[in-house]
Amino acid sequence: MTSPELAEVEREAGLGRRALYFRGRSAVLGDPSPAVVAELFGIFPRWVVDAVLPRATERLGADAAVSAYTEALYRWSKAHLRESPLAALLPRLVEAADASGLALFAGWQQVEWPSDPVARVGHGLMLLREYRGGLHFAALRAVGLTVPEAVVADPEGGRARLLRTAWSPEAADELIARARRRPDLEARWRRAESLTDERMAELLEVLPEPELGELVRSLAAVGREE
């Protein structure tokens, strides 16, 4: 969501802070309204999208916004990643993934891949993240949770993450109190996590065992590099 590379491209494009994340990520769907983007992204309060997206949409057309967003991604990739088998493995997963019902992933699935091998790794990781994110949001709705409620239930989320994503302390505390009144909150969240993991495991089945092992090792290496 934030990085020096993203901030650098934002300045070059004449955008305000954080604007490229909202405009660039959603621009694969054209010019969606703040209301739509707030629902697509899930975790952010509506006010922050209202504050940054309209001006960014006026400043950058959809194609230019996608190009700027991917440029920031590729600069980040070259600073943090290296060549790996992921450059060949990730496109196969992305091509095999069913995008039905996953709007952001469906849009990004149509974007041309870069030729640079390190940039391809970053591009593929971003696409895989969009795929899993879309699956997880669908799983949350299937078990009756909203995305903010899931943040409350997540041991790695909670109040601190809400505050990092522009929730006011008062709004965060109100959400947490409301979510905690659900006695099965954590159980529903765990079920959504399980459903998401099951669907991701199905996608990984497109790779034969030797390549699946290579994928796991390469992803672990990326985690260490970051």
NORRA-V181302 format. One record per pair of residues at least 24 apart in sequence whose ideal C-beta (glycine too) atoms are under 8 Angstrom apart, sorted by the first residue. I is the first residue (numbers start at 1). GAP is how many residues later the second one is. If there is no record, write none. Layout:
i & gap
I & GAP
I & GAP
//
This chain:
i & gap
3 & 69
3 & 73
5 & 67
5 & 68
5 & 70
5 & 71
5 & 74
6 & 66
6 & 70
8 & 64
8 & 67
9 & 59
9 & 60
9 & 62
9 & 63
9 & 66
10 & 58
10 & 62
12 & 56
13 & 46
13 & 47
13 & 51
13 & 55
14 & 45
15 & 41
15 & 44
15 & 45
16 & 36
16 & 39
16 & 40
18 & 30
18 & 34
19 & 33
19 & 34
19 & 36
19 & 37
20 & 36
20 & 45
20 & 48
20 & 49
20 & 52
21 & 48
22 & 27
22 & 30
22 & 31
22 & 34
23 & 29
23 & 30
23 & 33
23 & 34
23 & 37
23 & 42
23 & 46
24 & 36
24 & 41
24 & 42
24 & 44
24 & 45
24 & 46
24 & 48
25 & 44
25 & 79
26 & 27
26 & 78
27 & 33
27 & 35
27 & 36
27 & 38
27 & 39
27 & 42
28 & 34
28 & 38
28 & 76
28 & 79
28 & 80
28 & 82
28 & 83
29 & 74
29 & 75
29 & 78
30 & 32
31 & 26
31 & 31
40 & 63
40 & 64
42 & 95
42 & 105
42 & 106
43 & 104
43 & 105
43 & 108
43 & 118
43 & 122
44 & 121
44 & 122
45 & 120
45 & 121
45 & 122
45 & 123
45 & 126
47 & 119
48 & 118
66 & 45
70 & 41
70 & 44
70 & 53
73 & 46
73 & 49
73 & 50
73 & 53
74 & 40
74 & 42
74 & 45
74 & 48
74 & 49
76 & 46
77 & 41
77 & 42
77 & 44
77 & 45
77 & 46
78 & 38
78 & 40
78 & 41
80 & 145
80 & 146
81 & 37
81 & 40
81 & 41
81 & 141
81 & 144
82 & 36
82 & 143
83 & 34
83 & 35
83 & 38
84 & 37
84 & 134
84 & 137
84 & 138
85 & 129
85 & 130
85 & 133
86 & 34
86 & 35
86 & 38
86 & 39
86 & 129
86 & 132
86 & 133
86 & 136
87 & 30
87 & 31
87 & 33
87 & 34
87 & 37
89 & 35
89 & 118
89 & 122
89 & 125
89 & 126
89 & 129
90 & 30
90 & 31
90 & 33
90 & 34
90 & 35
90 & 37
90 & 38
91 & 29
91 & 33
92 & 114
92 & 115
93 & 31
93 & 35
93 & 110
93 & 111
93 & 113
93 & 114
94 & 30
94 & 33
94 & 34
94 & 37
96 & 107
96 & 110
97 & 34
97 & 106
99 & 32
101 & 33
101 & 37
102 & 28
102 & 29
102 & 32
102 & 33
102 & 36
103 & 31
104 & 26
104 & 29
104 & 30
105 & 25
105 & 26
105 & 28
105 & 29
121 & 101
125 & 97
131 & 72
132 & 64
132 & 68
135 & 60
135 & 61
135 & 64
135 & 65
136 & 56
136 & 57
136 & 60
139 & 52
139 & 53
139 & 54
139 & 56
139 & 57
139 & 60
140 & 49
140 & 52
142 & 50
142 & 53
143 & 45
143 & 46
143 & 48
143 & 49
143 & 52
144 & 44
145 & 40
145 & 43
145 & 44
145 & 47
148 & 27
148 & 31
149 & 26
149 & 30
149 & 33
149 & 36
149 & 40
150 & 39
150 & 42
152 & 24
152 & 27
152 & 28
152 & 33
153 & 26
153 & 32
153 & 33
153 & 35
153 & 36
154 & 35
//
